[in-house]
Amino acid sequence: METRELSIYRNQQAKDRFIAAYDQALSEWPVPYEINYVSTEFGEAHIIRCGNPANPPLLLIHGMTATSLMWSANIAEWSKDYHVYCIDVPGDYGKSTLLRPLSNREAAAQWLLELTQELRLEKFHLLGHSMGGFLSLNFAVAHPGRVSSLSLLAPAGSFAPLSRMFYLQMFPAVMFKAQWLIDRAFTWCMSKHNSLDLLPSAYWALMTASYKNCFPRLGLLPSVLTDTELSQCAFPTLFIVGEDEVIYRNSIPDVRAKARLIPEITLATVPKAGHLLSVEQKQRINEIVIEFLGKHPIDANRQ
């Protein structure tokens, strides 16, 4: 029996508007790239590939509603020494298609396992922001032997519950799609030292088009991992959080304390950065990530 695609678009006109905005933002991508589509039982993943294929693989998982275009601030630096795969998550905003929702942690881990198997990647660096950080950590816990290193940029859930303000700020923008609600939500996400003017105009146009024309259909919310799960993480892990992060219900010191349960953890707090830290302080984030990856080359024998 043929599985029916589950659409994130309100209608065909909405899809056309979103695709036009996505393509316009991609036209300003700062480095050469290739587009691939990889099939899994959860849908067909849209992937932007950059860098020399002979270099070590680095997989990037975007934040919720952010699409892979969020990495435009970082890709030039990260693709110099790595073969980077920017993956649109099925069910979230982006060009991937959805056949089966990532309805729980097991399904989310299975999706990424199938994807990396199709890409013939046995060992790789994995990096995620926000919801992408949760999905990355969830996969690494389920399949530690495949992850050479894990980088988490303000992962949603994972170490602490989401704040109530997260739902109060973000959900109205998703549901009601008014421009002022979208502006308010993303202004709330950022440090008071920064503003929406930091976002490239084509990317901000894409974000606006996403919220006005799409509904996310991920199927799960991020959760907090247990102490046992975190203490058994057998891979080098980087946790970066902005000094002015807003998504956690717990204080930043409490979140960092929970992250320290991971045996081989590197912690970094970035001044004048909120939740959109890879854009708000892109130079510092790029430096921290490159330094961390350089210290942990891929070792096929490490389990």
C-alpha positions as CSV (number, residue, x, y, z in Angstrom):
1,M,0.0,0.0,0.0
2,E,1.4,3.4,-1.0
3,T,2.1,5.8,1.9
4,R,0.6,9.2,1.5
5,E,2.9,12.3,1.9
6,L,2.0,14.5,4.9
7,S,2.3,18.1,3.8
8,I,3.5,21.0,5.9
9,Y,2.0,23.5,3.5
10,R,-1.4,25.2,4.0
11,N,-2.1,24.8,0.2
12,Q,-0.4,24.8,-3.2
13,Q,-0.1,28.6,-3.2
14,A,1.5,28.5,0.2
15,K,4.0,25.9,-1.0
16,D,4.9,28.0,-4.0
17,R,5.5,31.0,-1.8
18,F,7.7,29.0,0.6
19,I,9.7,27.4,-2.1
20,A,10.4,30.8,-3.8
21,A,11.6,32.2,-0.5
22,Y,13.8,29.1,0.2
23,D,15.4,29.3,-3.3
24,Q,16.0,33.0,-2.9
25,A,17.8,32.5,0.4
26,L,19.8,29.6,-1.0
27,S,20.9,31.7,-3.9
28,E,22.8,33.8,-1.4
29,W,24.5,30.7,0.1
30,P,28.2,31.8,0.5
31,V,30.0,28.6,-0.8
32,P,29.5,26.1,-3.6
33,Y,27.0,23.4,-2.8
34,E,25.3,20.3,-4.1
35,I,21.7,19.2,-3.4
36,N,20.8,15.6,-2.6
37,Y,17.6,13.9,-1.7
38,V,17.9,10.8,0.5
39,S,15.0,8.4,1.0
40,T,14.1,6.9,4.4
41,E,10.8,5.3,5.6
42,F,10.1,8.7,7.2
43,G,10.3,10.7,4.0
44,E,12.8,12.1,1.6
45,A,15.4,14.3,3.2
46,H,16.7,17.4,1.4
47,I,20.4,17.9,2.0
48,I,22.7,20.7,1.1
49,R,26.3,19.4,0.8
50,C,29.4,21.6,0.9
51,G,33.1,21.1,1.1
52,N,35.5,18.5,-0.2
53,P,34.0,15.0,-0.1
54,A,37.5,13.7,0.9
55,N,37.3,15.6,4.2
56,P,35.7,14.2,7.4
57,P,31.9,14.3,7.4
58,L,30.0,16.8,9.6
59,L,26.2,16.6,9.8
60,L,24.2,19.7,10.8
61,I,20.7,19.5,12.2
62,H,18.8,22.8,12.2
63,G,16.6,24.2,15.0
64,M,12.9,23.9,14.9
65,T,11.3,26.0,12.0
66,A,14.8,27.3,11.1
67,T,15.6,25.2,8.0
68,S,19.1,24.3,6.9
69,L,19.5,27.9,5.6
70,M,20.2,28.9,9.2
71,W,23.8,27.7,8.7
72,S,24.6,30.3,6.1
73,A,26.4,32.3,8.8
74,N,28.7,29.3,9.6
75,I,29.1,27.2,6.5
76,A,32.0,29.1,4.9
77,E,34.2,28.3,7.9
78,W,33.0,24.8,8.7
79,S,33.2,23.6,5.1
80,K,36.9,24.5,4.8
81,D,38.1,21.3,6.5
82,Y,34.9,19.2,6.6
83,H,32.4,17.7,4.2
84,V,29.3,19.3,5.5
85,Y,25.7,17.9,5.2
86,C,23.0,20.4,6.1
87,I,19.8,18.3,6.6
88,D,16.2,19.6,6.5
89,V,14.3,17.6,9.1
90,P,11.2,15.9,7.7
91,G,8.1,17.4,9.2
92,D,9.8,20.7,10.0
93,Y,10.0,23.7,7.7
94,G,12.2,22.9,4.7
95,K,12.3,20.9,1.5
96,S,12.2,17.4,2.9
97,T,9.0,15.4,2.5
98,L,7.2,13.6,5.3
99,L,5.7,10.1,5.1
100,R,5.9,9.1,8.7
101,P,6.2,11.6,11.6
102,L,9.1,11.4,14.0
103,S,6.6,10.6,16.7
104,N,8.9,9.6,19.5
105,R,12.6,9.4,20.4
106,E,13.0,5.9,18.9
107,A,11.5,7.0,15.6
108,A,13.7,10.1,15.5
109,A,16.8,8.0,16.1
110,Q,15.8,5.5,13.5
111,W,15.3,8.3,10.9
112,L,18.8,9.6,11.4
113,L,20.2,6.1,11.4
114,E,18.5,5.3,8.0
115,L,19.7,8.6,6.6
116,T,23.4,8.1,7.5
117,Q,23.2,4.5,6.3
118,E,21.9,5.7,2.9
119,L,24.7,8.2,2.8
120,R,27.2,5.4,3.6
121,L,28.5,7.3,6.7
122,E,29.8,4.9,9.3
123,K,31.4,7.5,11.6
124,F,30.8,11.3,11.6
125,H,30.7,14.5,13.5
126,L,27.2,15.6,14.5
127,L,26.1,19.1,15.4
128,G,22.6,20.5,16.1
129,H,21.0,23.7,17.3
130,S,17.9,23.8,19.6
131,M,15.5,21.0,18.4
132,G,18.3,19.8,16.1
133,G,20.5,19.6,19.2
134,F,18.0,17.4,20.9
135,L,17.6,15.2,17.9
136,S,21.4,14.9,17.6
137,L,21.9,14.0,21.3
138,N,19.0,11.5,21.1
139,F,20.7,9.8,18.1
140,A,24.1,9.8,19.8
141,V,22.7,8.1,22.9
142,A,21.0,5.5,20.8
143,H,23.9,4.9,18.4
144,P,27.1,6.1,20.2
145,G,29.4,4.0,18.0
146,R,28.6,6.1,14.9
147,V,29.3,9.5,16.5
148,S,32.9,10.7,16.5
149,S,31.9,13.9,18.3
150,L,28.7,15.7,19.2
151,S,28.3,19.5,19.3
152,L,25.1,21.0,20.9
153,L,24.2,24.6,20.4
154,A,21.6,25.5,23.0
155,P,19.8,22.1,22.6
156,A,16.1,22.2,23.4
157,G,15.2,20.0,26.3
158,S,18.1,17.6,26.7
159,F,19.4,19.1,30.0
160,A,16.4,21.1,31.3
161,P,12.7,21.6,30.5
162,L,11.6,24.3,28.1
163,S,10.5,27.5,29.8
164,R,6.8,28.4,29.8
165,M,7.7,31.6,28.0
166,F,9.0,29.5,25.1
167,Y,5.5,28.2,24.4
168,L,3.9,31.6,25.1
169,Q,6.2,33.4,22.7
170,M,6.7,30.8,19.9
171,F,3.3,29.0,19.6
172,P,1.2,32.1,18.8
173,A,3.6,32.9,15.9
174,V,3.1,29.4,14.5
175,M,-0.6,29.3,15.0
176,F,-1.7,32.8,14.0
177,K,1.0,33.8,11.6
178,A,0.8,37.6,12.1
179,Q,4.0,39.5,11.3
180,W,4.1,41.2,14.7
181,L,3.9,37.8,16.4
182,I,6.7,36.4,14.3
183,D,8.8,39.6,15.0
184,R,8.1,39.3,18.7
185,A,9.0,35.6,18.9
186,F,12.4,36.0,17.3
187,T,13.2,39.2,19.1
188,W,12.5,37.3,22.4
189,C,14.9,34.6,21.3
190,M,17.8,37.0,20.9
191,S,20.0,38.8,23.4
192,K,19.0,42.3,24.2
193,H,22.4,43.3,22.8
194,N,21.3,42.1,19.4
195,S,18.4,42.6,17.0
196,L,16.7,41.0,14.0
197,D,18.9,43.2,11.7
198,L,21.6,40.6,12.2
199,L,19.7,38.1,10.1
200,P,20.4,38.3,6.4
201,S,17.3,39.8,4.6
202,A,16.7,36.8,2.4
203,Y,16.9,34.5,5.4
204,W,14.5,36.6,7.4
205,A,12.1,36.7,4.4
206,L,12.3,32.8,4.4
207,M,11.5,32.6,8.1
208,T,8.6,34.9,7.6
209,A,7.4,32.9,4.6
210,S,7.8,29.7,6.6
211,Y,5.6,30.9,9.5
212,K,2.9,32.3,7.2
213,N,2.6,29.4,4.8
214,C,3.6,26.2,6.8
215,F,2.7,24.2,9.8
216,P,5.4,22.0,11.5
217,R,4.5,18.3,11.7
218,L,7.5,17.0,13.6
219,G,5.4,14.8,15.9
220,L,7.5,15.1,19.1
221,L,8.7,17.7,21.6
222,P,12.2,17.8,23.1
223,S,12.5,16.1,26.5
224,V,15.1,16.0,29.3
225,L,17.4,13.0,29.2
226,T,18.0,10.9,32.3
227,D,21.1,11.2,34.4
228,T,22.0,7.6,33.5
229,E,21.7,8.3,29.7
230,L,23.9,11.3,30.0
231,S,26.5,9.6,32.2
232,Q,26.8,6.8,29.6
233,C,27.6,9.1,26.7
234,A,30.9,7.7,25.4
235,F,31.8,10.4,22.9
236,P,33.4,13.9,23.1
237,T,30.6,16.5,23.5
238,L,30.6,20.2,23.1
239,F,27.8,22.2,24.8
240,I,27.5,25.9,23.8
241,V,25.0,28.2,25.4
242,G,24.4,32.0,25.1
243,E,24.9,34.1,28.2
244,D,21.3,35.4,27.6
245,E,19.6,32.1,26.7
246,V,15.9,32.2,27.3
247,I,14.5,28.7,26.4
248,Y,15.4,26.8,29.6
249,R,13.2,26.7,32.7
250,N,16.3,26.2,34.9
251,S,19.1,28.7,35.3
252,I,22.1,28.4,33.1
253,P,24.3,27.2,35.9
254,D,21.8,24.4,36.6
255,V,21.7,23.5,32.9
256,R,25.5,23.4,32.8
257,A,25.6,21.2,35.9
258,K,23.3,18.7,34.2
259,A,25.4,18.7,31.1
260,R,28.5,17.9,33.2
261,L,27.1,14.4,33.7
262,I,28.5,13.6,30.2
263,P,32.0,12.3,31.0
264,E,33.8,14.0,28.1
265,I,32.1,17.4,28.0
266,T,33.4,20.8,26.9
267,L,31.3,23.7,28.0
268,A,31.3,27.2,26.5
269,T,29.2,30.2,27.4
270,V,29.1,33.0,24.8
271,P,28.5,36.6,25.9
272,K,25.9,38.8,24.2
273,A,24.2,35.8,22.7
274,G,20.7,34.5,23.1
275,H,19.0,31.4,21.5
276,L,20.1,32.4,18.0
277,L,23.7,32.3,19.0
278,S,25.1,30.9,15.8
279,V,24.0,34.1,14.1
280,E,24.2,36.5,17.0
281,Q,27.9,35.7,17.7
282,K,28.8,33.8,14.5
283,Q,32.6,34.4,14.6
284,R,32.9,33.2,18.2
285,I,30.7,30.1,17.5
286,N,32.7,29.3,14.4
287,E,35.9,29.5,16.4
288,I,34.6,27.3,19.2
289,V,33.3,24.6,16.9
290,I,36.4,24.5,14.7
291,E,38.7,24.2,17.7
292,F,36.6,21.4,19.3
293,L,36.4,19.4,16.0
294,G,40.1,19.8,15.5
295,K,40.7,18.2,18.9
296,H,38.6,15.2,18.1
297,P,39.5,13.7,14.7
298,I,37.4,10.8,13.5
299,D,38.6,7.5,14.9
300,A,37.0,4.5,13.2
301,N,38.2,2.3,16.0
302,R,36.7,4.3,18.9
303,Q,33.5,2.8,20.2
